Amino acid sequence: MMSLTTHPHFKFGFSISQIQSHVETSSSMIFKTSRTRRKLQNLHTSSSFNSSNLKLHSLRPVITRVSSSSDSGGTFHDDTPQKVSDDISDYKASSSTNSGDGYVGLFIRMLGLDNDLSDREQAVDALWKYSLGGKQCVDTIMKSSGSVFLTVNLLNSESDVACEAAAGLLRMISSINIYRDFVAESGAIQEITSLLRRPSLTSEIKEQSLCVLANLSVDEKLRLQIANSDLLPLLIKFLDDEDMKVIEASGGVLANLALSLANHKVMVETGVIPPLAKFLRTDIEASKIIRKEAQSALLEIGKDDYYKILLIEEGLVLVPLVGPGAYKSFRPSLHSWPSLPDGSELNVKQTPKTPSRFGASELLLGLHVEEDEQNSKLEEAKKNAIVGRTQQQFLARIGAIETETENGNSKFTILPWVDGVARMVLILELEDESAIVKAADAIADVAISEHMRSSFMEAGAVKNLIRIIDHESESVRSSVVRALERLSISNDVCKRIEAEGVLEHLIALLKKSDANGDLTYMILNILARILDPSKQMKSKFYDAPVNGSKKGWNEAKLSTSWQTIQVEDLSDSTFLSRLIEILKSSSFVLQTKAASILEFLTTFESCRDKIVLFDIESALNSIFQHKFFNETESEIEFEEPELQTLETEEAGVAVSTASRLLTRLLDSQNFKKTANISKFTKSLRKILTSKIPLQNKDWVAACLIKLSSQTPIPIPNPINTDIIIHETIPRLIQQIKDSDPDSDSDSDSARIQEDAVLELNRIVSEGVVEYNRAVANKGGIFALVKAVEEGNDRVVEGGLAVLYSLGMEAENHPAMVAAGVVPVLRRIVICERVEWVKALHLLRMLPT
């Protein structure tokens, strides 16, 4: 005999009125298992199951995102048909509450743990189908206490039908706001977690269970509970499920979890970004629902700057939404053939004799440029730039590049990097100031890697940015300079920026900018990269191909750029005075940039003479006599360690750059006539003893040597002594420490160590007591003992000589013993290695 839940009418949940009619006409009902089963088995034969009065509708669940303003509180539920049968409409209008209570109560009592599993299975399946009637039906179920607890208990069942029905019923109950907390407090999250861990589950069980979690995750506190459980790895695993419904349900849960900022860290650490990112790529087939869910989740996660970097690594970029109205100012050239970013046309065969009316043939050519045989040798980056630009221009032409719904509450959208780069470059061509600012800022945020910076260059961003760098709006200028500053980090892009003639614009902006403002900092960064004194002048004018047969593109462009700018523009008095003003009164970072630019300009005689006239001496003294170098130990101790380390590094770089500039200026006779050499010497000797990084003392020492050559110095030369104690000896000890003990004897590391030991031996052999103390104070004893133990014969010979000299002073003996020199010396003596006699004498001196 057919059971109740297998009856074709009841299967779709539309025989409720007939069932209740039968219950009402029954004289009595005894709620015992055997009689209940018999009563239910006979229900389907009753005349009340008249199928001719029903219109059957498919109730296969369709997962949709529902706004939080809906009756169900922004939850996932089963879509019901828009039109139902007349019988059901009449039932909803006229059925009494009492009859509904009696019907529902029957099945809720059948959920009891004392009933057979088959009865409980039929009951929960019936209640699930009944709940599909909507909120009124769910309210009726919830009037009976214990219904949720008994339903949650059925999630432990081994029956797939029971698990699916229990999860489906919980899904409908949790879709109502007022019952959501009750479902969670009944242990639904824990039971669903256990259920989803099972090795084999039907897609329907997964779908219903995940939709319960999606409904619960609408609540902020429940989102935190779900994210901090063992569910996250399971949700990520279900993103690779074969059933798209399961994928969509899992994506819906993750999209809700991402709404809480506190969940972002654990979601990212669990690895949620890569599987979600794949649904937004063009090479992956996915439904619109999962794409929307993935986009929603990643947009929330991408609000953090660090996680935004992870999105870029997955090939996605955040693109600002500027509104459909902003694109109305876009005026495409309908009959223009696809071209490269530098303006040159592609080498393609133009088959149509006359241009198509709306530029369709040109559009198709741009979309399929990568398939053209003539462009097979075209770089991949250029192909991507052309295809991306053509696609975005086409969307802008037809008005589909942005929609009002897309531009609702979000400020960004997510696109694959090819389309995202092209979209941002396209926005730069619009007239809307706010749109330009958003695009320029987005370019600066996205340009975090060499790949992205090169992609923007190929897409034509550099040309568009420089075109609007002199915009009347201050916010536009600032955003444009920021974007160029980030792009100029790449050496190739920096060359392109220079070739487009940006120098004259930057010089003009620097003249008018605040000396300590953010705009000044960004302008100086770009100028310091273009006017880099470490670059050879030849590289600024020649960039020929490898065979050297023809001039390269960059050569012609750079030469033109420099002919346009000329030395007169760089030697502009206002420009030079602004640089010197920055050198006098700004932070260490800005002083470093200004000094580097001035060093480059000193290679031009006209610039060098003007620099001397603008009181460069006082500007340099403001760096060399900075209060940082006059602070006492007690004053430094009150500073935070992180800030102290940062300031020390910045001071070291600034002093090193200023020392290079001073070294260059000493070649000028006019400067030497007016400069106070003794004052510079005194300041630099004091800096040499400071705690700035060792690598920054190189140019300080070189500058001191050049200063000492300008005036007669007594013998012995105190400057040379200072240089050896505070720069040479620490540098040699550091080289000895940094050597790789596992490297071959012929490796660069071994040779550097050997040269350092021999040079240190030469210095110590001069017999200056201060040199020995400097070696001991800088940690040289421990480094030498290790080198003697692991080095070759020349290292052993030189190291023993230095240790023997240090051993002459008893105050060094404790440090030598602590460094483990005794067993090392004994092995040398026993093996009779080179200089074993000296090792024996040193052993006798030590307190062993």
C-alpha positions in Angstrom: 0.0 0.0 0.0 1.3 3.5 -0.9 2.4 5.5 2.0 1.3 9.1 2.6 4.5 10.8 1.7 4.7 8.8 -1.6 1.3 9.8 -2.7 1.7 12.0 -5.9 -0.5 14.7 -4.6 1.1 14.9 -1.1 4.5 14.8 -2.6 4.0 18.4 -3.9 2.4 19.6 -0.7 -1.0 20.5 -2.1 -3.3 17.9 -0.4 -3.4 19.6 3.0 -7.1 20.6 2.8 -8.1 17.1 2.0 -6.0 15.7 4.9 -7.5 18.2 7.3 -11.0 17.4 6.1 -10.4 13.7 6.8 -9.0 14.5 10.3 -12.0 16.7 11.1 -14.5 13.9 10.1 -12.7 11.3 12.1 -14.6 10.5 15.4 -11.4 9.9 17.3 -7.7 9.5 16.9 -5.6 7.3 19.2 -1.9 8.3 18.9 -0.3 4.9 19.0 2.3 3.8 16.6 0.5 0.9 15.0 -2.9 2.6 14.7 -1.4 5.8 13.5 0.4 3.9 10.7 -2.8 2.2 9.7 -4.7 5.4 9.7 -2.1 7.1 7.5 -1.9 4.2 5.1 -5.6 4.5 4.5 -5.6 8.2 4.0 -4.7 8.1 0.3 -7.7 5.9 -0.6 -10.2 8.5 0.8 -12.3 10.5 -1.5 -10.7 13.6 -0.1 -7.7 12.9 -2.3 -9.4 14.1 -5.5 -6.5 14.8 -7.9 -8.7 16.3 -10.5 -9.1 19.4 -8.4 -5.3 20.0 -8.1 -2.8 21.8 -10.3 0.6 20.2 -9.8 3.6 22.4 -9.7 7.3 21.5 -9.5 8.7 22.4 -6.1 12.4 21.7 -6.9 14.2 24.2 -4.7 15.7 27.2 -6.4 18.3 29.1 -4.4 18.1 32.8 -4.7 19.6 35.7 -2.8 16.7 37.6 -1.0 17.1 41.1 0.2 17.1 41.7 3.9 14.0 43.7 3.6 11.9 40.8 2.6 9.5 39.0 4.9 11.9 36.2 5.4 14.7 38.5 6.5 17.1 38.1 3.6 17.2 34.3 3.8 17.3 31.3 1.4 14.0 29.5 0.9 12.2 27.3 -1.6 10.6 29.3 -4.4 6.8 28.4 -4.6 4.8 28.8 -7.8 3.4 32.2 -8.5 0.0 30.7 -9.3 -1.5 27.8 -7.2 -4.7 25.8 -7.6 -8.1 27.2 -6.6 -8.4 24.6 -3.9 -5.3 25.8 -2.1 -6.3 29.4 -2.4 -9.7 28.5 -0.9 -8.0 26.5 1.9 -5.7 29.4 2.9 -8.7 31.7 3.0 -11.1 29.5 4.9 -9.3 26.8 6.9 -9.5 27.1 10.6 -6.7 27.3 13.0 -8.0 24.5 15.1 -8.0 22.0 12.2 -4.5 23.1 11.3 -3.3 22.6 14.8 -4.7 19.1 15.0 -3.1 18.1 11.7 0.3 19.5 12.6 0.2 18.2 16.1 -0.3 14.6 14.8 2.9 14.7 12.8 4.9 16.5 15.5 3.9 13.8 18.0 5.1 11.3 15.4 8.6 12.9 15.6 8.9 11.7 19.1 12.0 9.5 19.9 9.7 6.7 21.1 8.3 6.2 17.6 9.7 4.0 14.8 12.2 5.6 12.5 9.9 5.1 9.5 7.1 7.0 11.3 9.4 9.8 12.2 10.7 9.9 8.7 7.2 10.2 7.2 6.3 12.8 9.8 9.2 15.1 9.1 8.8 14.7 5.4 5.1 15.7 5.8 5.9 18.7 7.9 8.5 19.8 5.4 6.0 19.7 2.6 3.5 21.5 4.8 6.0 24.3 5.6 6.4 25.1 1.9 3.0 26.8 2.3 4.8 29.9 3.7 5.0 31.8 7.0 1.5 30.9 8.2 2.3 27.2 8.0 5.7 27.7 9.7 3.9 29.6 12.5 1.5 26.7 13.0 4.4 24.2 13.3 6.2 26.4 15.8 3.2 26.6 18.1 4.0 23.0 19.1 6.9 23.0 21.5 9.7 20.6 20.8 9.2 20.5 17.1 12.6 22.1 16.3 14.5 20.0 18.8 13.0 16.8 17.4 13.7 17.9 13.8 17.4 18.7 14.7 17.7 15.3 16.2 16.7 13.7 12.9 19.8 15.1 11.3 21.6 12.2 13.0 19.5 9.7 11.1 21.1 7.3 8.7 18.2 7.8 6.3 18.9 10.2 3.5 15.1 10.9 3.2 14.9 11.9 6.9 18.1 14.0 6.8 16.9 15.9 3.7 13.4 16.4 5.1 14.8 17.6 8.5 17.2 20.0 6.8 14.4 21.2 4.5 12.1 21.9 7.4 14.8 23.7 9.3 15.5 25.7 6.2 11.9 26.9 6.1 11.8 27.7 9.8 15.1 29.6 9.8 13.9 31.7 6.9 11.6 33.5 9.4 13.4 36.1 11.4 11.7 35.4 14.8 12.6 31.7 14.7 16.2 32.0 13.6 17.7 32.2 17.1 15.6 29.3 18.2 16.9 27.1 15.4 20.5 28.0 16.3 19.9 27.4 20.1 18.6 23.9 19.3 22.0 22.9 18.1 21.3 23.0 14.4 24.8 24.4 13.5 26.6 21.6 15.3 24.4 18.8 13.9 24.7 20.2 10.4 28.4 20.3 10.8 28.5 16.6 11.7 26.1 15.8 8.9 28.2 17.6 6.3 31.3 15.7 7.4 29.9 12.4 6.2 31.9 11.0 3.4 28.8 10.4 1.1 25.8 12.6 1.0 23.2 13.3 -1.7 23.2 16.7 -3.3 19.8 17.4 -1.9 21.0 16.9 1.7 24.0 19.2 1.1 21.8 21.8 -0.5 19.2 21.9 2.2 21.8 21.9 5.0 23.8 24.7 3.5 20.6 26.7 3.0 19.9 26.4 6.7 23.4 27.8 7.4 22.7 30.6 4.8 19.6 31.6 6.7 21.3 31.5 10.1 24.3 33.5 8.8 22.0 36.5 8.2 22.4 37.1 12.0 25.7 38.8 12.9 26.4 36.7 16.1 25.5 33.5 14.3 27.9 34.5 11.4 30.7 34.6 13.9 29.7 31.2 15.4 29.7 29.6 11.9 33.0 31.1 10.8 34.8 30.0 13.9 33.6 26.4 13.7 34.8 23.6 11.5 32.4 24.6 8.7 34.7 26.9 6.7 36.8 24.1 5.2 33.6 22.2 4.3 32.1 25.3 2.7 35.2 25.7 0.6 35.2 22.0 -0.4 31.6 22.3 -1.6 32.6 25.0 -4.0 34.1 22.2 -6.1 30.9 20.1 -5.9 29.5 18.6 -9.1 26.0 20.0 -8.4 25.6 23.7 -9.1 22.9 24.0 -6.5 25.3 22.9 -3.8 27.9 25.3 -5.1 25.4 28.2 -5.0 24.3 27.3 -1.5 27.9 27.2 -0.3 28.6 30.5 -2.0 25.6 32.0 -0.3 26.9 31.1 3.1 30.3 32.5 2.4 28.8 35.7 1.0 26.9 36.2 4.3 29.9 35.4 6.4 32.0 37.9 4.6 29.6 40.7 5.7 31.3 40.6 9.1 34.7 42.2 9.2 35.7 40.0 12.1 35.4 36.9 9.9 37.7 38.1 7.1 41.0 36.9 8.8 39.8 33.4 9.4 38.2 33.2 6.0 41.4 34.3 4.2 43.6 32.0 6.3 41.3 29.1 5.5 41.8 29.8 1.8 38.5 31.1 0.7 39.8 33.6 -1.9 41.2 31.3 -4.7 38.1 29.1 -5.0 35.8 32.1 -5.1 38.0 34.0 -7.5 37.8 31.2 -10.1 34.1 31.9 -10.6 34.8 35.4 -11.7 37.3 34.4 -14.4 36.2 34.3 -18.0 37.6 30.8 -18.6 35.4 29.2 -15.9 31.7 28.3 -16.6 29.5 29.3 -13.7 25.9 30.4 -13.0 25.0 34.0 -12.5 24.0 33.2 -8.9 27.4 31.9 -7.8 29.2 34.7 -9.7 27.1 37.2 -7.8 27.8 35.5 -4.5 31.5 35.2 -5.2 31.6 38.9 -6.2 29.7 39.9 -3.0 32.1 38.0 -0.7 35.3 39.1 -2.4 34.1 42.8 -2.5 33.7 42.6 1.3 37.1 40.9 1.8 38.8 43.3 -0.6 38.0 46.3 1.6 41.2 45.4 3.5 44.3 46.6 1.7 46.3 43.5 2.4 43.5 41.1 1.2 43.1 43.3 -1.9 46.7 42.3 -2.8 45.6 38.6 -2.5 42.8 39.3 -5.0 45.2 40.8 -7.5 47.4 37.8 -7.2 44.4 35.7 -8.2 44.0 37.8 -11.4 41.2 40.1 -10.1 41.1 43.8 -9.6 38.7 46.2 -7.8 37.3 48.7 -10.3 35.5 51.8 -9.1 31.9 52.3 -10.1 31.4 55.8 -11.5 27.8 55.6 -12.5 26.2 55.0 -16.0 25.9 58.7 -16.5 29.6 59.3 -16.4 30.1 57.3 -19.6 27.8 59.6 -21.6 30.8 61.8 -22.3 32.7 58.9 -23.9 33.0 59.5 -27.6 34.5 56.5 -29.4 35.9 56.8 -32.8 33.6 54.5 -34.7 35.9 53.9 -37.7 39.3 53.7 -35.9 41.3 50.6 -36.4 42.8 49.0 -33.3 46.1 50.5 -32.4 48.9 49.9 -29.9 49.1 52.1 -26.8 51.9 54.2 -28.3 49.5 55.2 -31.1 51.0 53.1 -33.9 48.5 51.0 -35.9 48.5 47.3 -35.9 49.9 45.6 -39.0 46.6 44.0 -40.0 44.9 43.7 -43.3 41.9 46.0 -43.6 39.5 43.8 -45.7 36.5 46.1 -46.0 36.8 48.7 -48.7 34.7 51.2 -46.7 34.4 51.4 -42.9 31.3 49.7 -41.4 28.5 52.0 -40.4 29.0 51.6 -36.6 32.5 50.3 -36.5 31.5 46.6 -36.1 34.3 45.3 -38.3 36.9 47.3 -36.4 35.4 46.0 -33.1 35.6 42.4 -34.2 39.2 42.9 -35.4 40.1 44.2 -32.0 38.5 41.4 -30.2 40.2 38.7 -32.3 43.6 40.4 -32.7 45.2 37.5 -30.8 44.0 35.1 -33.5 45.4 37.1 -36.4 48.3 35.3 -38.0 50.0 38.7 -38.8 50.0 39.5 -35.0 51.4 36.1 -33.9 54.7 37.8 -32.9 52.9 40.5 -30.9 53.7 40.4 -27.2 51.0 38.9 -25.0 50.7 42.0 -22.9 49.9 44.1 -26.0 47.3 41.6 -27.2 45.6 41.7 -23.8 45.6 45.5 -23.8 44.0 45.6 -27.2 41.4 43.0 -26.5 40.5 44.5 -23.1 40.2 48.0 -24.5 38.0 46.9 -27.4 35.7 45.0 -25.0 35.3 47.9 -22.6 34.8 50.4 -25.4 32.1 48.2 -26.9 30.3 48.0 -23.6 30.5 51.8 -23.2 29.0 52.2 -26.8 25.9 50.2 -26.0 25.5 51.6 -22.5 26.0 48.3 -20.8 29.3 49.0 -19.1 27.5 49.8 -15.8 24.0 49.3 -14.7 21.9 51.0 -12.0 21.6 47.8 -10.0 25.3 47.2 -10.0 25.9 50.8 -8.8 23.5 50.4 -5.9 25.3 50.3 -2.6 28.8 49.2 -3.6 31.6 51.6 -4.7 33.5 48.9 -6.6 33.1 45.9 -8.8 35.5 43.1 -9.4 36.7 42.2 -12.9 39.4 40.0 -14.3 42.6 42.1 -14.6 42.5 42.4 -18.4 39.0 44.0 -18.3 39.7 45.9 -15.1 42.9 47.6 -16.4 41.1 48.5 -19.6 38.1 49.8 -17.7 40.2 52.1 -15.5 42.1 53.5 -18.4 38.8 54.1 -20.2 37.5 56.1 -17.2 40.5 58.4 -17.4 39.2 59.5 -20.8 35.8 60.7 -19.4 35.0 64.3 -18.4 33.6 63.6 -14.9 36.2 64.8 -12.4 35.1 62.4 -9.6 35.3 59.5 -12.0 38.8 60.4 -13.0 39.8 60.7 -9.4 38.4 57.3 -8.6 40.1 55.7 -11.6 43.5 57.3 -10.8 43.3 56.2 -7.2 42.3 52.7 -8.2 45.3 52.5 -10.6 47.6 53.5 -7.7 46.1 50.8 -5.5 46.3 48.1 -8.1 49.8 48.9 -9.3 51.5 46.7 -6.7 53.5 44.4 -9.0 55.7 44.6 -12.0 53.0 42.7 -14.0 50.2 45.1 -13.2 52.4 48.2 -13.7 53.4 46.9 -17.2 49.8 46.1 -18.0 48.7 49.7 -17.3 51.6 51.0 -19.4 50.5 48.8 -22.3 46.9 49.8 -21.9 47.8 53.4 -22.4 47.4 54.6 -18.8 50.6 56.6 -18.8 49.6 58.8 -21.8 46.2 59.5 -20.3 47.5 60.3 -16.9 50.1 62.8 -18.2 47.4 64.3 -20.5 45.4 65.3 -17.4 48.2 66.0 -14.9 47.7 69.8 -15.3 43.9 69.5 -14.6 42.4 72.5 -12.9 41.1 70.4 -10.1 43.5 69.9 -7.3 42.0 66.5 -6.4 42.5 65.3 -9.9 46.1 66.5 -10.0 46.9 64.8 -6.7 45.3 61.5 -7.8 47.1 61.5 -11.1 50.5 62.2 -9.5 49.8 59.4 -7.0 49.1 57.0 -9.9 52.2 58.0 -11.8 54.3 57.7 -8.6 53.2 54.1 -8.1 53.7 53.2 -11.8 57.2 54.7 -11.9 58.4 52.1 -9.5 58.9 49.9 -12.5 62.1 50.9 -14.4 60.5 50.3 -17.8 57.3 52.2 -17.0 59.5 55.0 -15.6 61.2 55.3 -18.9 57.9 55.5 -20.7 56.7 58.2 -18.2 59.8 60.2 -18.9 59.4 59.7 -22.7 55.9 61.1 -22.6 57.3 64.5 -21.4 56.3 64.4 -17.7 59.3 66.3 -16.4 58.1 69.8 -17.3 54.7 69.1 -15.7 56.3 67.8 -12.5 58.7 70.8 -12.3 55.8 73.2 -12.7 53.8 71.4 -10.0 56.7 71.3 -7.6 57.1 75.1 -7.8 53.5 75.6 -6.6 53.2 72.7 -4.1 53.6 72.8 -0.4 57.2 72.0 0.7 56.1 69.3 3.2 52.8 68.1 1.5 52.0 64.7 0.2 52.0 66.0 -3.4 55.6 67.2 -3.0 56.6 63.8 -1.6 55.1 62.0 -4.6 56.6 64.5 -7.2 60.0 64.1 -5.6 59.7 60.3 -5.8 59.0 60.4 -9.5 61.8 63.0 -10.2 64.3 61.0 -8.1 63.6 57.9 -10.2 63.9 59.8 -13.5 66.9 61.9 -12.5 68.7 59.1 -10.8 72.4 59.9 -10.4 73.3 56.2 -10.3 72.1 55.7 -13.9 74.7 56.2 -16.6 74.0 59.1 -18.9 74.3 56.8 -21.9 71.3 54.7 -20.8 69.1 57.8 -20.7 69.7 58.4 -24.4 70.2 54.9 -25.9 68.1 51.8 -25.7 68.9 50.1 -29.0 68.0 46.5 -29.8 70.4 43.7 -29.0 72.0 43.6 -32.4 72.7 47.3 -32.2 71.8 47.8 -35.9 69.0 50.4 -35.4 67.9 52.9 -32.8 65.3 51.6 -30.5 61.9 53.2 -29.8 63.0 54.4 -26.4 66.1 56.1 -27.8 64.2 58.3 -30.1 61.6 59.1 -27.5 64.0 59.9 -24.7 66.2 62.0 -26.9 63.1 64.0 -28.0 62.1 64.4 -24.3 65.4 65.8 -23.3 65.6 68.1 -26.3 62.2 69.4 -25.2 63.0 69.8 -21.5 66.6 71.0 -22.1 69.0 71.9 -19.4 67.5 75.4 -19.0 64.3 73.9 -17.6 66.2 71.8 -15.1 68.3 74.8 -14.1 65.3 77.0 -13.5 66.0 79.2 -10.5 62.6 78.6 -8.9 62.9 74.9 -9.2 66.4 74.8 -7.7 65.5 77.1 -4.9 62.5 74.9 -4.0 64.8 71.8 -3.9 67.2 73.6 -1.6 64.3 74.8 0.6 63.2 71.2 1.0 66.8 70.2 1.8 66.8 72.7 4.6 63.6 72.2 6.4 61.9 68.9 5.6 61.9 65.4 6.9 64.8 63.0 6.3 62.8 61.2 3.5 62.2 64.4 1.6 65.7 65.6 2.2 67.0 62.3 0.7 64.9 62.8 -2.5 65.9 66.4 -2.9 69.6 65.7 -2.4 69.5 62.9 -4.9 68.0 65.2 -7.6 70.5 67.9 -6.8 73.3 65.4 -7.1 72.1 64.5 -10.6 71.8 68.2 -11.6 75.4 68.9 -10.5 76.5 67.0 -13.6 75.4 70.0 -15.6 77.8 72.9 -15.1 75.1 75.6 -15.4 73.0 73.8 -12.7 76.0 73.3 -10.5 76.9 77.0 -10.5 73.3 78.0 -9.6 73.1 75.5 -6.8 76.2 77.0 -5.2 74.7 80.5 -5.4 71.5 79.3 -3.6 73.3 78.7 -0.3 73.6 74.9 -0.7 76.2 75.0 2.2 73.6 75.9 4.8 71.2 73.3 3.4 73.8 70.5 3.8 74.7 71.7 7.3 71.0 71.4 8.2 71.3 67.7 7.5 74.7 67.1 9.0 73.9 69.0 12.2 70.4 67.6 12.6 69.3 67.2 16.2 69.1 63.5 15.7 73.0 63.4 15.7 73.1 65.5 18.9 70.7 63.5 21.0 72.1 61.9 24.1 71.7 58.2 25.0 69.1 59.1 27.7 67.0 61.0 25.2 67.1 58.2 22.7 66.0 55.6 25.3 62.6 57.4 25.8 61.7 56.8 22.1 59.8 53.7 21.0 62.1 51.1 19.6 60.3 50.8 16.2 60.3 54.5 15.7 63.9 54.8 16.8 65.0 52.1 14.3 63.0 53.8 11.5 64.4 57.2 12.2 67.9 55.8 12.3 67.5 54.2 8.9 66.0 57.4 7.4 68.8 59.5 8.9 71.5 57.2 7.5 70.1 57.3 4.0 69.7 61.1 4.1 73.3 61.6 5.4 74.7 59.2 2.8 72.9 61.0 -0.1 73.9 64.4 1.2 77.6 63.2 1.5 77.4 62.1 -2.2 76.1 65.6 -3.1 78.9 67.3 -1.1 81.5 65.1 -2.8 80.2 66.2 -6.2 80.2 69.9 -5.1 83.8 69.7 -4.0 84.7 69.5 -7.7 83.4 73.0 -8.1 86.0 75.7 -7.5 83.3 78.3 -6.7 82.0 76.0 -3.9 85.4 75.3 -2.4 86.2 79.0 -2.2 83.2 79.7 -0.1 82.6 76.4 1.8 83.6 75.9 5.4 85.6 72.7 5.0 86.5 72.3 8.7 82.9 72.6 9.7 81.9 69.9 7.3 84.7 67.7 8.5 83.8 68.1 12.1 80.1 67.2 11.4 80.9 64.2 9.3 83.4 62.8 11.9 80.7 63.0 14.5 78.2 61.3 12.2 80.8 58.5 11.6 80.6 57.6 15.3 76.8 57.6 15.3 74.5 54.5 15.2 73.4 54.9 11.6 73.6 51.7 9.6 77.0 50.6 8.5 76.2 50.7 4.8 75.4 54.4 5.0 78.8 55.2 6.4 80.5 54.4 3.1 79.8 57.7 1.5 80.4 59.6 4.7 83.9 58.1 4.9 84.5 58.8 1.2 83.4 62.4 1.6 85.7 62.8 4.7 88.7 61.5 2.6 87.9 64.1 -0.1 87.5 66.9 2.5 90.9 66.0 4.0 92.5 66.4 0.6 91.3 70.0 0.5 93.3 71.2 3.6 96.6 70.2 5.2 96.1 67.5 7.8 98.6 66.6 10.6 100.2 63.2 10.8 98.8 60.9 11.9 95.7 61.7 10.2 92.8 61.7 12.7 90.2 61.5 9.9 91.7 58.2 8.6 91.7 56.8 12.1 88.1 57.7 12.6 87.2 56.1 9.3 89.1 52.9 10.1 87.6 52.6 13.6 84.0 53.5 12.7 83.6 52.3 9.1 86.3 50.0 7.9 86.7 47.6 10.9 82.9 47.2 11.4 82.5 46.5 7.7 85.2 43.9 7.6 83.8 42.1 10.7 80.4 42.1 9.1 81.8 40.5 6.0 83.5 37.8 8.1 80.2 37.1 9.8 78.1 37.0 6.7 80.2 34.3 4.9 78.5 31.0 4.2 80.3 28.2 6.1 79.0 25.5 3.7 80.3 27.3 0.6 83.2 26.1 -1.5 86.6 27.5 -1.0 86.5 29.0 -4.5 83.1 30.7 -4.0 82.5 34.4 -3.8 81.5 34.1 -0.1 84.8 32.3 0.8 86.9 34.8 -1.1 85.1 37.8 0.6 85.8 36.3 4.0 89.4 35.6 3.2 90.0 39.2 1.9 88.2 40.6 5.0 90.4 38.6 7.4 93.6 39.6 5.6 92.6 43.2 5.5 91.7 43.2 9.2 95.1 41.6 9.9 96.8 44.4 8.0 95.0 47.1 10.0 95.7 45.5 13.4 99.3 44.9 12.5 99.8 48.7 12.4 100.0 48.6 16.2 97.3 51.2 16.9 95.7 50.4 20.2 92.4 51.9 19.2 92.2 49.5 16.3 92.5 46.4 18.6 89.8 47.8 20.9 87.5 48.5 17.9 87.8 44.9 16.8 86.9 43.6 20.3 84.1 46.1 20.8 82.5 45.3 17.5 82.2 41.6 18.1 85.3 40.7 16.0 86.6 38.0 18.5 83.6 35.7 18.0 83.7 36.2 14.2 87.4 35.5 14.0 87.2 32.3 16.1 84.5 30.9 13.8 86.4 31.9 10.7 89.6 30.2 12.0 87.6 27.1 12.8 85.9 26.8 9.4 88.2 28.7 7.0 91.1 27.7 4.7 94.8 28.0 5.6 95.0 31.7 4.6 92.0 32.5 6.8 93.6 30.5 9.7 96.9 32.4 9.3 95.3 35.8 9.2 92.8 35.1 11.9 95.4 33.7 14.3 97.5 36.8 13.8 94.6 39.1 14.8 93.6 36.9 17.8 97.3 36.8 18.9 97.4 40.6 18.9 94.1 40.8 20.8 95.4 38.2 23.3 98.2 40.6 24.3 95.6 42.4 26.4 94.2 40.5 29.3 90.8 42.3 29.2 90.1 40.3 25.9 90.8 36.9 27.5 87.2 36.3 28.9 85.7 37.1 25.5 88.1 34.8 23.7 87.4 31.9 26.0 83.7 32.5 25.7 84.0 32.4 21.9 85.4 28.8 22.1 88.9 29.6 21.0 90.6 27.1 23.3 89.4 23.9 21.6 90.0 25.5 18.2 93.6 26.3 19.1 94.1 22.8 20.5 93.0 21.1 17.2 95.4 23.4 15.3 98.3 22.4 17.5 97.5 18.7 17.4 97.1 18.6 13.7 100.1 20.9 13.3 98.3 23.1 10.8 99.7 26.3 9.5 100.8 28.7 12.3 100.4 26.0 14.9 103.3 27.5 16.9 101.4 30.8 17.2 98.4 28.9 18.3 100.4 27.2 21.0 101.7 30.6 22.3 98.2 32.0 22.4 97.0 29.0 24.4 99.7 29.6 26.9 98.6 33.2 27.3 94.9 32.3 27.9 93.7 31.3 31.4 93.0 27.6 30.6 
